Structure formats: C-alpha cells, structure tokens
Amino acid sequence: MNLSINNSHISLCFYKEENLNDFIDLFTDEELCKYMAGGAFELEKDAEKLFYYLQNISFLENSKRKAYGVFIEKKLIGHFETVLENNELEIIYLLKKNFWGKGIMFKIISYFNEQNLEYITARVHPNNTNSTKLLEKFTIAKKTLTYFNEQKVLKYKLSKKMANNFEEHWNKAYLNTEQKKLGWYEENAAPTLKLIEKTNLEKHSRILNVGAGTSKLISSLLEKGYNNIIVNDISKIALNKLKEQVGEINIEYIQDDLTKPTILTNINKVDLWNDRAVLHFFKEKEAIETYFNLLKKLVKVNAYVILSEFALDGAAKCCGLDLKRYSLEMFTEQLGENFEIKEHFYYNFRNPNGDLRKYIYALFKRIN
Ligand SMILES: C[S@@+](CC[C@H](N)C(=O)[O-])C[C@H]1O[C@@H](n2cnc3c(N)ncnc32)[C@H](O)[C@@H]1O
C-alpha cells in the first residue's frame, strides 16, 4: 500500500528478511519502549522471535493478523499491525521518534478507517500523549481504561465521523467547479493586499496563508516579491491546482486541517497569518479553540494577523455549509490581550454569481 504525505512517499509492506535488524532496533528502542502498550521488549531475541512470527503469519492468506513495515523509500521508519476479529480491526503501531508529528500515522490510520469495517480499536499506553492526541482525532470520546498484559492501557474505539468528511467536501468543491465560478473566487485580492501593505513586512517575511485554496493572492504576493510564503489547505486538490498555477519556488505547501493540525503545529513561527473565508466555517467550540491556539503558537511577537470573514449581517451559508459570522469584538475576544487591532473595515464582495457577500476585514498586531 502506498500513501503520500506532502512530498514523501510512505509505503506499508510485509516484512522481508533484510528488515530484521531494523525491526529489532525499532522494537528495542528505549524511547519507544517507554510507551509500548502491554509492555516492552527487553531482549533482542524476543524481538527477533516476534519478527519471524509476524513475517510468517502475514503471508498466510486467511490470517487475521497482518504486520507491515512502514517505509519511506526503502528505510524502515515504523511498524503497523492489524488484528481482525469479528469485524473489529485492532491496530498496533510504532513510529521512530524523529518521524512523530508529521502526520504519517494519521494518514495511515485514516486509510484503514475509511475501509468498510464495523470499527477499529487501538490500545495505548496512558502516558503516550502523542498517540492519545492522534487517536482522539478519530474518536468521539469512546475511550475506556482497561488492562493488557497486566498493564493499564487506554482502549480507543475509532469513529468514521472525522475530519475527512470536510476534506472530501472541499476536494469535491475544487474538483467539480471551475475556479472562476467558485463562490469565493476573487480576481484581485485587493482588500487583503491593502492590509498587507500596512504591515511593512520585509519581502522574506514568513507569510502563512491558511485555507488558501486556489487564491489569486498567492500570485500577487509573488509578483510583489514576497519570497517566503507558506500555503495551507485541507484540500489536496486545491493545493495541486494552485501549484499548477504558481509553481513551487518561494512557496511551501502544507496540506493540514486547521481544526486538527498535525503538520502545522511543528512549523517555524510566522510574521503574518492570513485567513480569508476559512475561520467562519468552524462552528464547534473545540475547532475554534484549536484554530486560535495554533494561531497563537505560530504568530511571532510583533507579527501580524489578518482575519477576513463574513460579517454578522453577512450570508449565513457558503459552499453548502453553515457559517459562524464575526464582529470585530468576536475577533478581539478570541485573540486576547496580546493582539492589538490596527485597522478594520467592512467590504461588500460581489461573488461570481453577482450576489453580494458582506465581509469584515481586520488587521491585528501581536504586541506580547
Ligand atoms: C471559501 S474558501 C476560501 C479560499 C481562499 N482563502 C480564498 O480567499 O480564495 C475556504 C477554504 O478553506 C479551506 N478549508 C476549509 N476547512 C479547512 C480546514 N479545516 N483546514 C484548512 N483549510 C480548510 C477550503 O478547502 C477552502 O479552500
């Protein structure tokens, strides 16, 4: 099985003899052993025994247990195992520490979670916060404390009701509609550019455009000489289309969900966070909190934030989704006292259907 994350190709393959030493290293890694649910391997010979057992059983056609090495190119970076019992698929996984936080396990679990199974479960060491956070992305509070090999573990039951629904929604929007007919298509991102000019940012400043879609803003920024742009979106289709239009020079592309970020949480801080018509899609308190926590984590002191969302008296829906509309006070409350308002205005955007859409644009500076 092959998956790709940003530009890395991840594959899951049954183990071959040549993987034995890497497998032993993985299963006896001190850091990983601390978090193994059900106890760690202390001896290389036990890991070796497991390797041969898993290797043999995985190739058996009717085997309920399958074990895969997780590879980037030919390098073993992790282990993924499935045990199928009564239409319940239990997953067991390990990933080398320097590959944590890159969205690799999220992608692999998403793949299995989309298969037609009754449900997926996973047992996790209670102190393994990285893994519990990851599984909580798939779970609606279905976790129980239980015992495995006499050790306390958390057992998660994964749900299909997860971020991927939104990913699919946006992918479909970009696949099925010509760019110029998208309800938010703006030939000239003038209102945003006006606020960016006010910041007097240097050309090499790190500009993060969240939920950028295929926005024309990116080509305008490149034309103006900005050369350190980070573009994010939940939709891979949108990012690929944008890449076709503006290329990859001076731009980093990051596919990630702002309400369940995995890759964005690990990037370097930015000088400008720009959002046009993204935040207003987040309706749940938890999603909004995650968005603002990420913003606060990534925006440097003395850096800027531009939020441009539908105003309180603006339309209630966009792209078939209900919206949470915003006032200046609502932005200010979410950002807190470390952010100072520099400028704001209301803007009537005429969308490609000719309808008016009332936005509020606001520029904030982080002062603390
Ligand atoms: C209305 S469009 C605006 C696109 C762009 N900002 C513009 O002004 O043209 C909303 C964008 O947010 C993206 N988006 C929606 N939910 C997201 C999420 N949870 N994380 C990241 N991007 C998201 C969508 O894929 C879409 O590209």
The ligand as an SDF file (V2000), in Angstrom:
LIG
                    3D

 27 29  0  0  0  0  0  0  0  0999 V2000
  -14.1990   29.8230    0.9800 C   0  0  0  0  0  0  0  0  0  0  0  0
  -12.7050   29.0780    0.6260 S   0  0  0  0  0  0  0  0  0  0  0  0
  -11.5680   30.4330    0.6670 C   0  0  0  0  0  0  0  0  0  0  0  0
  -10.3030   30.1410   -0.0750 C   0  0  0  0  0  0  0  0  0  0  0  0
   -9.2670   31.2850   -0.0640 C   0  0  0  0  0  0  0  0  0  0  0  0
   -8.9130   31.6840    1.2640 N   0  0  0  0  0  0  0  0  0  0  0  0
   -9.7730   32.4510   -0.8460 C   0  0  0  0  0  0  0  0  0  0  0  0
   -9.9250   33.5180   -0.2790 O   0  0  0  0  0  0  0  0  0  0  0  0
   -9.9540   32.2720   -2.0530 O   0  0  0  0  0  0  0  0  0  0  0  0
  -12.3440   28.2120    2.1200 C   0  0  0  0  0  0  0  0  0  0  0  0
  -11.0510   27.4260    2.0480 C   0  0  0  0  0  0  0  0  0  0  0  0
  -10.7560   26.8900    3.3170 O   0  0  0  0  0  0  0  0  0  0  0  0
  -10.3060   25.5470    3.1610 C   0  0  0  0  0  0  0  0  0  0  0  0
  -10.6140   24.8560    4.4050 N   0  0  0  0  0  0  0  0  0  0  0  0
  -11.8340   24.5300    4.8910 C   0  0  0  0  0  0  0  0  0  0  0  0
  -11.7280   23.9040    6.0730 N   0  0  0  0  0  0  0  0  0  0  0  0
  -10.4040   23.8470    6.3380 C   0  0  0  0  0  0  0  0  0  0  0  0
   -9.6440   23.3070    7.4190 C   0  0  0  0  0  0  0  0  0  0  0  0
  -10.2560   22.6990    8.4290 N   0  0  0  0  0  0  0  0  0  0  0  0
   -8.3100   23.4030    7.3780 N   0  0  0  0  0  0  0  0  0  0  0  0
   -7.6820   24.0060    6.3250 C   0  0  0  0  0  0  0  0  0  0  0  0
   -8.3450   24.5210    5.2780 N   0  0  0  0  0  0  0  0  0  0  0  0
   -9.6880   24.4480    5.2960 C   0  0  0  0  0  0  0  0  0  0  0  0
  -11.1050   25.0270    1.9800 C   0  0  0  0  0  0  0  0  0  0  0  0
  -10.5500   23.9130    1.3510 O   0  0  0  0  0  0  0  0  0  0  0  0
  -11.1260   26.2620    1.0790 C   0  0  0  0  0  0  0  0  0  0  0  0
  -10.0150   26.2850    0.2320 O   0  0  0  0  0  0  0  0  0  0  0  0
  1  2  1  0
  2  3  1  0
  2 10  1  0
  3  4  1  0
  4  5  1  0
  5  6  1  0
  5  7  1  0
  7  8  2  0
  7  9  1  0
 10 11  1  0
 11 12  1  0
 11 26  1  0
 12 13  1  0
 13 14  1  0
 13 24  1  0
 14 15  1  0
 14 23  1  0
 15 16  2  0
 16 17  1  0
 17 18  1  0
 17 23  2  0
 18 19  1  0
 18 20  2  0
 20 21  1  0
 21 22  2  0
 22 23  1  0
 24 25  1  0
 24 26  1  0
 26 27  1  0
M  CHG  2   2   1   9  -1
M  END
$$$$
